[in-house]
């Protein structure tokens, strides 16, 4: 059971929201998003924290997730928001929540959100993906040529439908870390979400011979008033 701070009682009408950042890895990545949601609902109830519920005949937790991730993909940067009636002891919250988690799910941090912050689902604008290849040494120049293009119209098939997209409108940045890994920042907004596997397909079509062994999401971002990308965890006081 978490310890509730004596001065943590909510003001009437004022929402207190904690944003949890979590990792998902190992065999549990093959569990679907709905089951992950159910897992956290049970973990929160077991924890004993004073979370807020909706009213009515079938109350449920005021809980929202940032963005579903496709089955089979690891992540170091997923988020969910939980509205609270009173705040738990924030200094031990991450440790206590991890005590309710199973192998393959790890809470990384908890952010007590500033007033007026949009929920995680509404906030997402971009995501970082880390791609791991067998050997990029012979493809480094080709990769730089690909990402330096002003426009690259790519056709691909999803759910038996042909799609056509200018990828450079949805690829915001990239960085080659070494001869095996690159990070790519892509559009992850509701208006133009670019799937991580499309980047791999496009690189292969462009001529990159290296084989992508795996990829994972490492961070989710929103944007400030100047359009600068900032981590979803940075919109309040962070505890880890």
C-alpha positions as CSV (number, residue, x, y, z in Angstrom):
1,X,0.0,0.0,0.0
2,X,1.3,3.4,-0.9
3,X,1.7,6.1,1.7
4,X,-0.5,9.2,1.0
5,X,1.1,12.5,1.8
6,X,-0.7,14.6,4.4
7,X,-0.8,17.6,2.2
8,X,-1.8,15.7,-1.0
9,X,-5.5,16.1,-0.9
10,X,-6.9,17.4,-4.1
11,X,-8.5,20.8,-4.4
12,X,-12.1,20.5,-5.5
13,X,-12.4,20.7,-9.3
14,X,-8.6,20.5,-9.7
15,X,-7.4,17.4,-11.6
16,X,-4.1,15.8,-10.4
17,X,-2.6,13.6,-13.1
18,X,0.4,11.4,-13.0
19,X,2.0,10.4,-16.3
20,X,3.8,7.0,-16.1
21,X,6.6,6.2,-18.6
22,X,7.2,2.4,-19.1
23,X,9.2,-0.1,-21.0
24,X,7.9,-3.2,-22.6
25,X,10.3,-6.0,-23.7
26,X,10.7,-9.7,-24.1
27,X,7.9,-12.2,-24.8
28,X,5.3,-9.7,-23.4
29,X,5.6,-7.6,-26.5
30,X,3.3,-10.2,-28.2
31,X,0.5,-9.2,-25.8
32,X,-2.0,-6.9,-27.4
33,X,-2.7,-3.3,-26.4
34,X,-6.1,-4.1,-24.8
35,X,-4.5,-6.8,-22.5
36,X,-1.7,-4.3,-21.5
37,X,-4.4,-1.9,-20.6
38,X,-6.2,-4.5,-18.5
39,X,-2.9,-5.4,-16.8
40,X,-2.3,-1.9,-15.7
41,X,-5.8,-1.5,-14.5
42,X,-5.3,-4.5,-12.2
43,X,-1.9,-3.4,-11.1
44,X,-3.2,0.1,-10.1
45,X,-6.0,-1.5,-8.1
46,X,-3.6,-3.9,-6.3
47,X,-1.3,-1.0,-5.5
48,X,-3.8,0.7,-3.3
49,X,-3.2,4.2,-4.7
50,X,-6.2,6.6,-4.5
51,X,-6.9,6.8,-8.3
52,X,-9.9,8.6,-9.7
53,X,-12.9,6.7,-11.2
54,X,-15.7,7.7,-13.5
55,X,-19.2,8.0,-12.0
56,X,-22.2,5.9,-13.0
57,X,-23.3,2.3,-12.9
58,X,-20.0,1.0,-14.2
59,X,-17.1,3.2,-12.9
60,X,-13.7,2.7,-14.4
61,X,-10.3,4.3,-13.8
62,X,-9.6,7.6,-15.4
63,X,-6.7,6.2,-17.4
64,X,-5.5,7.0,-20.9
65,X,-2.6,5.6,-23.0
66,X,-0.5,7.7,-25.3
67,X,-0.4,5.6,-28.4
68,X,-0.9,1.8,-29.1
69,X,2.1,0.0,-30.4
70,X,1.9,-2.8,-32.9
71,X,2.2,-6.3,-31.4
72,X,5.8,-7.7,-31.4
73,X,7.6,-4.3,-31.0
74,X,9.6,-3.4,-27.9
75,X,9.5,0.0,-26.4
76,X,11.5,2.1,-24.0
77,X,9.1,5.0,-24.2
78,X,5.4,4.3,-23.8
79,X,3.1,6.4,-21.5
80,X,-0.2,6.4,-19.7
81,X,-1.9,9.1,-17.7
82,X,-3.7,8.3,-14.4
83,X,-6.0,10.9,-12.7
84,X,-5.7,10.9,-8.9
85,X,-8.0,11.8,-6.0
86,X,-5.0,12.2,-3.7
87,X,-1.3,11.8,-4.4
88,X,0.8,8.9,-3.3
89,X,4.3,9.3,-2.0
90,X,6.0,10.4,-5.2
91,X,9.5,9.5,-4.0
92,X,8.7,5.8,-3.9
93,X,6.0,5.6,-6.5
94,X,8.1,4.1,-9.3
95,X,9.5,1.4,-7.1
96,X,6.1,0.6,-5.6
97,X,4.5,0.4,-9.0
98,X,7.2,-1.9,-10.3
99,X,6.4,-4.2,-7.4
100,X,3.0,-4.8,-9.1
101,X,4.5,-5.4,-12.6
102,X,5.5,-8.6,-14.3
103,X,8.7,-9.5,-16.1
104,X,8.8,-7.5,-19.4
105,X,7.0,-4.4,-18.1
106,X,9.0,-1.8,-16.2
107,X,7.9,1.7,-15.0
108,X,10.7,4.1,-15.8
109,X,9.4,7.4,-14.3
110,X,6.4,9.1,-13.0
111,X,5.6,12.8,-13.8
112,X,3.3,14.9,-11.8
113,X,1.8,16.9,-14.7
114,X,1.6,20.7,-14.7
115,X,-1.8,22.2,-14.8
116,X,-3.4,22.4,-18.3
117,X,-1.3,19.7,-19.9
118,X,-3.3,17.7,-22.5
119,X,-3.6,14.0,-22.0
120,X,-1.0,11.7,-23.5
121,X,-3.2,10.4,-26.3
122,X,-3.9,14.0,-27.5
123,X,-0.4,15.2,-27.1
124,X,1.7,12.8,-29.3
125,X,3.3,14.5,-32.3
126,X,6.4,12.4,-32.9
127,X,8.3,9.2,-32.0
128,X,11.9,8.0,-32.0
129,X,12.6,4.5,-33.3
130,X,15.9,2.7,-32.9
131,X,16.8,0.4,-35.8
132,X,19.4,-2.3,-35.4
133,X,21.0,-3.8,-38.6
134,X,23.4,-6.6,-39.2
135,X,26.1,-4.3,-40.8
136,X,25.6,-0.8,-42.2
137,X,29.3,-0.1,-43.1
138,X,28.7,-0.4,-46.8
139,X,25.4,1.5,-46.7
140,X,26.2,4.6,-44.7
141,X,26.4,7.0,-47.6
142,X,23.3,5.6,-49.2
143,X,21.4,6.1,-45.9
144,X,22.6,9.7,-45.7
145,X,21.5,10.2,-49.3
146,X,18.1,8.8,-48.5
147,X,17.4,11.0,-45.5
148,X,18.8,14.2,-47.1
149,X,16.1,14.1,-49.8
150,X,13.5,16.9,-49.8
151,X,10.9,14.5,-51.2
152,X,10.5,10.8,-51.5
153,X,7.2,9.5,-52.6
154,X,6.8,5.8,-51.6
155,X,4.1,3.3,-52.4
156,X,3.4,0.4,-50.1
157,X,0.5,-1.9,-49.2
158,X,-1.3,-2.1,-45.9
159,X,-4.4,-4.2,-45.2
160,X,-4.7,-5.0,-49.0
161,X,-4.7,-1.3,-49.9
162,X,-2.1,0.6,-51.9
163,X,-0.9,3.7,-50.1
164,X,1.2,6.6,-51.5
165,X,3.0,8.9,-49.2
166,X,5.8,11.5,-49.3
167,X,7.9,10.1,-46.5
168,X,10.0,13.2,-46.1
169,X,7.0,15.0,-44.8
170,X,6.8,12.6,-41.9
171,X,10.5,11.9,-41.2
172,X,11.8,14.7,-39.0
173,X,15.3,13.7,-38.1
174,X,17.8,10.8,-38.1
175,X,21.1,9.9,-36.5
176,X,23.5,7.2,-37.4
177,X,24.8,5.9,-34.0
178,X,27.3,3.4,-35.3
179,X,27.6,0.8,-38.1
180,X,24.7,-1.2,-36.7
181,X,22.2,1.3,-35.3
182,X,20.3,4.4,-36.5
183,X,17.6,6.5,-34.7
184,X,14.8,8.0,-36.8
185,X,12.2,10.5,-35.6
186,X,8.9,10.2,-37.4
187,X,5.5,11.7,-37.4
188,X,3.3,9.9,-34.8
189,X,0.4,12.3,-34.6
190,X,-3.2,11.2,-35.2
191,X,-3.2,13.1,-38.5
192,X,-0.1,11.4,-40.1
193,X,1.3,8.5,-38.1
194,X,4.2,6.9,-40.0
195,X,4.6,3.3,-39.1
196,X,8.2,2.3,-38.3
197,X,8.3,-0.6,-40.7
198,X,7.5,1.6,-43.6
199,X,10.9,3.3,-43.1
200,X,12.6,-0.1,-43.5
201,X,10.7,-0.9,-46.6
202,X,11.6,2.5,-48.1
203,X,15.3,2.1,-47.3
204,X,15.4,-1.4,-48.9
205,X,13.7,0.0,-52.0
206,X,16.2,2.8,-52.1
207,X,19.0,0.3,-52.3
208,X,20.2,-0.3,-48.7
209,X,21.4,-3.9,-48.5
210,X,21.8,-4.2,-44.7
211,X,19.2,-6.3,-43.0
212,X,17.2,-4.7,-40.2
213,X,17.3,-7.3,-37.3
214,X,14.9,-5.4,-35.0
215,X,13.6,-2.0,-34.1
216,X,11.9,-0.5,-31.0
217,X,10.3,2.7,-30.0
218,X,12.5,4.7,-27.6
219,X,10.5,7.9,-27.0
220,X,7.3,9.8,-27.7
221,X,7.2,13.6,-28.1
222,X,4.8,16.4,-28.0
223,X,5.5,19.9,-29.3
224,X,5.8,23.2,-27.4
225,X,4.4,26.6,-28.5
226,X,7.4,27.0,-30.8
227,X,7.0,23.7,-32.5
228,X,10.0,22.1,-30.7
229,X,9.7,18.5,-29.8
230,X,9.8,17.7,-26.1
231,X,9.4,14.4,-24.3
232,X,6.0,13.5,-22.9
233,X,7.7,13.0,-19.6
234,X,9.0,16.6,-19.4
235,X,5.7,18.4,-18.8
236,X,5.9,18.4,-15.0
237,X,8.0,17.2,-12.1
238,X,9.6,13.9,-12.8
239,X,10.2,11.2,-10.3
240,X,12.3,8.1,-11.1
